[in-house]
Amino acid sequence: MKLFYFLDFMHVKKYGTPVTYDKYIHLEHGPIPSAIKNLVDSASDDIESAILADIISFETPIGTNMQKVIPARGFTEKDRNYFSHTELEILELVCSRFGEQNTKYIEDASHKEAPWRETRFMEAIPYTLATKDNDCFVNEEEIALSIKI
């Protein structure tokens, strides 16, 4: 879920618009995209009839009772067509930054970001808070405008 956060907020910081436009909520272990989380949760309840059935599957690591979301197939050329050039650029950046990292590393990275630091438990995280990070290249008005459109 945090990788979606980084996809959206890295794109916001560089281009002024999110990719998913999902609503992020501040939870203890980091920001969570609410609509995406609901889709994944519904898939974990009944993968056979889930919207995401051809995209994700689940496994339970030994020694835990948690489910790990894993891809059901590789990323295809058809999948690439759903994304703009800038979205693919940020997807690649997220993959290169976090692809080999563990959950704790990603969680810690999300906790260093202003959008998480500036909100409290169960609060919505506005995309405009991205401007409080030093790596943001757009201003609050640009982000606010892109969200309205």
Secondary structure, DSSP 8 states (H G I E B T S, - for coil): -HHHHHHHHHHHHHHS--SS---EEEETTEEEEHHHHHHHHHHHH-GGG-TTTTTEEEE--TT-S--EEEESS---HHHHTTS-HHHHHHHHHHHHHHTT--HHHHHHHHHTSHHHHTS-TT-EE-GGGGGGSTT--S-HHHHHHHHH-
